[in-house]
Amino acid sequence: MKRIEAFVDSMYLNVEGDKQEIRELKAEMKNHLFESVQELKAEGKTEQQAITIAIERFGEEKEMRAVIGQLFEIQKIFAKRVLYIAIVCLILTISIVSFLWKIDDSTAQGLAETSTLISKELENKDVMTLGMKRKIEALVENTNYISEVTIYNSKGIKSVSQNSVEYHWKSQKPDFQYQRTIWAPKWLGVDSSTYGNGNEQWFVLIENRSFDQLQVIVIFMGGAIYWTLFTIWAIINAYHQKRLHIKWILIFLLFNALGYLIYYFTGIQSLSSREQEDLY
């Protein structure tokens, strides 16, 4: 039966893939051919005739080698693409969230500066003049994130308790209000937040664009896609290495990359143990 073994070995010549999986597939192919040979011999064929017929029935050598090579290549490409898409998704998620965080951080600094400039305009003033209003409007127009500024006289909205000062402006008419439209599409998850600052004379409310909600959406969606794809890749890998078990599926689902590291190093330890046992 050396001819069958040589034929099967030739089928997997230069085929790249998991070595354990290749060994098992070769064993299955050999068993199938051996069974065919035994059936043909039972029909009255000689051993050499039976081997020739079994191999011919199984397929031409070149065709089989091409099919096997393509099968392994497809499996390898699919697994790699799943992993690459997962990594790209993770990188994009981190990049987008970092970009949005920098915008919000820049907005916070700009709000602090604008609030300080508005406070300087209002300093030691009991009444807002037209010139003051125009300067505040100009300060707002110089930004791309402030949508509204509302100013109240503190005397009408401030209440002082034993340990704190509170401002109640919702039911009061503002001394000044300036609104404008800025880019903040709600469908994209862009939200608004309110920044308040008050003293003995004036209380200033500034409404600005915020990407906090969009960051949460990006983290959730991007993280979910990455987590799912990486888990699929890990399961495919475990399947090809004949180590797929429900416990590994759960570990991949719960711990993702960390779970795969546990799986990987556990496999190395098991392989080392088997090699040591073979030596003795």
Backbone torsions as a table, in degrees:
resi	resn	phi	psi	omega
1	MET	NA	11.9	179.5
2	LYS	-62.8	-29.9	179.6
3	ARG	-63.1	-39.1	178.4
4	ILE	-67.3	-43.3	179.5
5	GLU	-62.2	-41.3	178.4
6	ALA	-65.4	-38.5	178.9
7	PHE	-63.5	-47.4	-179.0
8	VAL	-63.6	-42.0	178.9
9	ASP	-61.7	-36.6	-179.5
10	SER	-68.1	-28.6	179.5
11	MET	-64.0	-33.9	-175.5
12	TYR	-103.7	16.7	178.6
13	LEU	-66.9	126.2	179.0
14	ASN	66.6	13.0	176.1
15	VAL	-82.0	125.4	-179.6
16	GLU	-97.3	136.3	-179.7
17	GLY	169.9	-174.6	179.3
18	ASP	-65.4	124.3	-174.5
19	LYS	-61.1	-40.1	179.8
20	GLN	-64.6	-41.6	179.3
21	GLU	-65.8	-40.5	178.6
22	ILE	-62.7	-43.3	178.6
23	ARG	-59.4	-43.0	-178.4
24	GLU	-68.7	-39.4	178.4
25	LEU	-66.4	-39.5	177.4
26	LYS	-62.9	-41.4	179.3
27	ALA	-63.3	-41.7	178.7
28	GLU	-63.3	-42.0	-179.9
29	MET	-64.3	-43.1	178.8
30	LYS	-61.1	-45.5	179.5
31	ASN	-59.6	-41.1	179.1
32	HIS	-62.8	-44.1	179.1
33	LEU	-67.0	-41.5	178.1
34	PHE	-59.9	-41.7	178.8
35	GLU	-63.3	-41.9	178.9
36	SER	-63.0	-39.9	179.2
37	VAL	-63.0	-44.4	-179.7
38	GLN	-62.8	-39.7	179.0
39	GLU	-64.7	-42.1	179.7
40	LEU	-67.7	-38.6	177.3
41	LYS	-64.0	-35.7	178.2
42	ALA	-66.1	-23.9	179.1
43	GLU	-84.8	-4.3	176.1
44	GLY	111.3	1.1	179.2
45	LYS	-78.5	152.1	174.0
46	THR	-74.6	168.0	-177.8
47	GLU	-61.8	-43.9	-178.6
48	GLN	-66.2	-40.5	177.0
49	GLN	-62.4	-44.1	-178.6
50	ALA	-62.4	-41.4	179.6
51	ILE	-64.5	-44.5	-179.8
52	THR	-60.3	-47.4	-178.6
53	ILE	-65.0	-42.5	-179.0
54	ALA	-61.3	-42.0	179.7
55	ILE	-68.2	-40.6	179.2
56	GLU	-63.7	-40.1	178.0
57	ARG	-65.1	-34.7	-177.2
58	PHE	-70.2	-27.7	178.1
59	GLY	130.1	158.9	177.8
60	GLU	-66.6	146.1	-175.1
61	GLU	-59.4	-47.3	-176.7
62	LYS	-65.3	-42.0	-179.8
63	GLU	-63.9	-45.3	-179.9
64	MET	-63.0	-41.4	-179.6
65	ARG	-63.2	-40.0	179.8
66	ALA	-65.1	-43.6	-179.9
67	VAL	-62.9	-46.5	-179.2
68	ILE	-62.8	-43.9	179.4
69	GLY	-61.5	-43.2	179.0
70	GLN	-64.1	-39.0	-179.9
71	LEU	-61.0	-48.0	179.7
72	PHE	-66.6	-36.5	-179.3
73	GLU	-66.2	-42.2	178.7
74	ILE	-62.1	-45.3	179.0
75	GLN	-60.9	-42.7	-177.6
76	LYS	-68.0	-43.1	-179.8
77	ILE	-63.9	-43.8	-179.5
78	PHE	-60.8	-47.0	-179.7
79	ALA	-62.8	-41.6	180.0
80	LYS	-64.5	-41.6	-179.2
81	ARG	-64.4	-40.3	177.6
82	VAL	-60.6	-44.3	179.8
83	LEU	-66.4	-43.8	-179.1
84	TYR	-63.0	-42.8	179.0
85	ILE	-63.3	-40.2	178.6
86	ALA	-61.7	-44.7	-179.0
87	ILE	-66.5	-43.8	178.3
88	VAL	-60.2	-42.6	178.6
89	CYS	-61.3	-41.7	178.9
90	LEU	-65.1	-44.4	180.0
91	ILE	-63.5	-43.3	178.6
92	LEU	-62.3	-42.6	179.7
93	THR	-61.0	-47.6	179.6
94	ILE	-63.1	-41.4	-178.5
95	SER	-65.0	-46.1	-178.5
96	ILE	-65.0	-44.9	179.9
97	VAL	-63.6	-40.5	178.3
98	SER	-63.5	-41.8	179.2
99	PHE	-63.0	-46.3	179.8
100	LEU	-65.6	-37.9	178.8
101	TRP	-63.6	-40.6	178.4
102	LYS	-63.8	-38.8	177.5
103	ILE	-62.7	-46.3	179.4
104	ASP	-63.9	-38.1	178.1
105	ASP	-65.2	-42.0	177.1
106	SER	-64.5	-38.4	177.5
107	THR	-62.6	-42.5	179.5
108	ALA	-61.3	-41.9	178.2
109	GLN	-66.4	-41.9	178.4
110	GLY	-64.3	-39.2	177.9
111	LEU	-61.5	-42.4	179.4
112	ALA	-61.7	-42.9	179.9
113	GLU	-66.8	-45.4	179.8
114	THR	-63.2	-42.0	178.4
115	SER	-61.3	-39.8	178.9
116	THR	-65.0	-42.1	179.3
117	LEU	-66.0	-39.3	177.2
118	ILE	-65.1	-41.1	179.1
119	SER	-61.8	-37.2	178.1
120	LYS	-65.9	-37.2	177.5
121	GLU	-65.2	-33.3	-176.8
122	LEU	-89.3	-10.9	-172.9
123	GLU	-59.9	128.6	177.7
124	ASN	60.7	23.7	177.5
125	LYS	-111.1	132.0	178.2
126	ASP	-91.9	-25.1	-177.9
127	VAL	-133.5	142.1	178.1
128	MET	-85.2	123.8	177.9
129	THR	-90.7	167.8	179.0
130	LEU	-62.5	-38.4	179.3
131	GLY	-63.6	-40.0	177.7
132	MET	-63.1	-42.1	-179.4
133	LYS	-63.4	-42.1	-179.8
134	ARG	-64.9	-39.2	178.7
135	LYS	-64.5	-40.7	178.9
136	ILE	-66.6	-39.6	176.8
137	GLU	-61.5	-40.3	179.1
138	ALA	-64.5	-39.1	177.5
139	LEU	-60.9	-40.5	179.6
140	VAL	-68.3	-41.5	-178.4
141	GLU	-66.7	-23.4	179.1
142	ASN	-75.4	-5.5	177.8
143	THR	-109.1	165.1	176.3
144	ASN	-118.7	15.2	-175.7
145	TYR	-129.0	-10.8	178.9
146	ILE	-92.9	124.8	-179.4
147	SER	-102.8	-21.7	-177.2
148	GLU	-158.5	140.5	173.0
149	VAL	-128.1	127.3	179.2
150	THR	-127.3	131.9	-176.5
151	ILE	-125.1	131.8	179.1
152	TYR	-119.1	151.0	169.9
153	ASN	-76.6	123.7	-173.8
154	SER	-59.2	-29.5	-176.8
155	LYS	-61.2	-32.1	-176.6
156	GLY	-86.4	-14.0	-174.3
157	ILE	-125.4	-6.4	-174.4
158	LYS	-92.3	137.4	172.8
159	SER	-129.9	134.7	-175.8
160	VAL	-111.3	124.3	175.3
161	SER	-104.8	-172.7	-176.1
162	GLN	-63.8	-38.5	-174.3
163	ASN	-118.5	-2.3	-175.9
164	SER	-153.0	165.3	176.2
165	VAL	-117.3	129.2	-180.0
166	GLU	-121.8	148.2	178.8
167	TYR	-117.1	129.2	-179.5
168	HIS	-119.5	94.1	-172.2
169	TRP	-106.8	-13.7	-170.7
170	LYS	-61.4	-33.9	-178.0
171	SER	-95.0	2.3	-176.7
172	GLN	-103.6	150.3	176.5
173	LYS	-83.3	128.9	-177.7
174	PRO	-72.7	153.4	174.9
175	ASP	-78.1	-23.5	179.2
176	PHE	-155.2	139.6	176.9
177	GLN	-148.3	130.8	179.0
178	TYR	-133.9	124.5	-178.8
179	GLN	-122.4	150.0	174.9
180	ARG	-154.2	163.2	-178.9
181	THR	-95.4	128.4	175.3
182	ILE	-123.3	166.7	-179.7
183	TRP	-73.6	111.7	179.3
184	ALA	-159.2	69.7	-177.3
185	PRO	-65.9	120.9	-179.4
186	LYS	-64.0	-34.3	-177.5
187	TRP	-64.2	-23.3	-179.4
188	LEU	-87.8	-4.9	-179.5
189	GLY	92.9	6.9	178.3
190	VAL	-75.2	129.1	-175.5
191	ASP	-117.0	-177.3	176.1
192	SER	-129.2	152.0	176.1
193	SER	-133.9	161.3	-176.1
194	THR	-117.1	131.9	179.5
195	TYR	-112.5	122.8	-178.5
196	GLY	-117.9	141.8	-179.8
197	ASN	-148.8	128.0	-176.9
198	GLY	-137.5	158.2	173.5
199	ASN	-141.6	-162.2	-176.0
200	GLU	-66.4	-24.6	-175.0
201	GLN	-103.4	-46.0	-171.9
202	TRP	-134.3	152.1	173.3
203	PHE	-124.2	124.1	-174.8
204	VAL	-113.1	128.6	174.4
205	LEU	-112.7	127.3	178.8
206	ILE	-121.9	121.5	176.6
207	GLU	-98.6	129.5	-175.2
208	ASN	-135.0	163.0	178.0
209	ARG	-73.7	140.8	-179.7
210	SER	-135.4	140.1	178.3
211	PHE	-105.6	15.1	-178.9
212	ASP	-58.5	-47.3	-178.4
213	GLN	-65.9	-39.8	179.1
214	LEU	-64.3	-37.8	177.5
215	GLN	-61.1	-42.0	179.0
216	VAL	-63.3	-42.3	179.9
217	ILE	-63.2	-45.1	-179.4
218	VAL	-63.7	-44.7	179.4
219	ILE	-60.8	-45.3	-177.6
220	PHE	-65.6	-49.9	-176.1
221	MET	-69.8	-49.2	-179.6
222	GLY	-63.6	-41.8	179.0
223	GLY	-64.5	-39.5	180.0
224	ALA	-65.8	-41.9	179.7
225	ILE	-65.0	-47.4	179.7
226	TYR	-60.1	-47.6	-176.8
227	TRP	-58.8	-44.2	-178.7
228	THR	-65.9	-47.2	-178.0
229	LEU	-66.0	-41.0	179.4
230	PHE	-64.9	-39.2	178.3
231	THR	-62.8	-42.3	178.0
232	ILE	-61.3	-45.0	179.3
233	TRP	-61.5	-43.2	-179.9
234	ALA	-63.3	-40.2	178.8
235	ILE	-65.6	-42.3	177.7
236	ILE	-60.1	-44.8	180.0
237	ASN	-61.2	-46.5	-179.9
238	ALA	-62.9	-36.6	178.8
239	TYR	-64.5	-46.1	-179.1
240	HIS	-66.6	-27.7	178.8
241	GLN	-89.5	7.1	178.3
242	LYS	57.7	34.8	178.8
243	ARG	-122.5	12.5	-177.6
244	LEU	-69.3	127.1	179.9
245	HIS	-147.2	154.2	-177.7
246	ILE	-57.0	-33.0	-179.3
247	LYS	-66.5	-36.8	179.1
248	TRP	-71.9	-36.9	176.8
249	ILE	-59.6	-45.2	179.4
250	LEU	-65.2	-39.6	179.1
251	ILE	-65.2	-41.8	177.2
252	PHE	-62.4	-42.3	-179.1
253	LEU	-65.1	-39.9	-174.9
254	LEU	-84.4	-37.7	-171.6
255	PHE	-116.9	-6.9	174.1
256	ASN	54.3	-121.7	-175.4
257	ALA	-61.0	-38.9	177.1
258	LEU	-62.6	-40.2	177.5
259	GLY	-63.3	-37.4	178.7
260	TYR	-69.2	-35.2	176.1
261	LEU	-62.6	-40.8	176.8
262	ILE	-61.2	-45.3	178.1
263	TYR	-60.1	-45.0	-176.3
264	TYR	-63.6	-50.5	-177.5
265	PHE	-70.8	-29.6	173.7
266	THR	-63.9	-39.4	178.0
267	GLY	-65.4	-39.8	177.9
268	ILE	-63.0	-42.9	179.2
269	GLN	-64.0	-40.8	179.2
270	SER	-65.0	-40.4	179.4
271	LEU	-65.5	-40.9	178.8
272	SER	-63.7	-39.9	-180.0
273	SER	-64.4	-40.6	179.8
274	ARG	-67.3	-37.4	179.1
275	GLU	-66.0	-39.3	177.7
276	GLN	-66.0	-39.1	178.9
277	GLU	-65.4	-36.6	178.8
278	ASP	-65.7	-33.3	179.7
279	LEU	-66.4	-32.3	-178.0
280	TYR	-97.2	NA	NA
